[in-house]
Amino acid sequence: MLLLLIDSNVEFRRVLEGVLSGGGIRVDGHSTPGSAKSAYARTPADIVLVDLPPQLEDIDLFLGDLR
């Protein structure tokens, strides 16, 4: 299973990546919707976990593209 993780907090993202990968989940972590969108286009994830402020412009475009 591949999880695409998008979180602007680098420290939290790294901790979460470690915990999830320790449980056997492959994690592809990104800090911006733009880099996550490129990664998703190359290798679609089974799950997308987004923790970004709603006022971030790119997030609406990213979520719209996933749909």
Steps between C-alpha positions, in 0.01 A plus 500: 500500500628845409397808698557848359558728799479878461590706803687831514642419846822316416561364850150361537506357148826314572365356825182385328699352211708302750201369691306401190795339322575306818151355460571385146345792312706663226490876549576768243519827696474851356473851641311660211204403283709566188766242579234254619306544176810416293569194716139384472511536121806272489373248755139524621462437872243277666438759771559877510537669839496880489577728793533848354333831581177542300607849388788354299416575135640181348306267728166554322659435161677192632187352654300581187755312287482197727126478453 
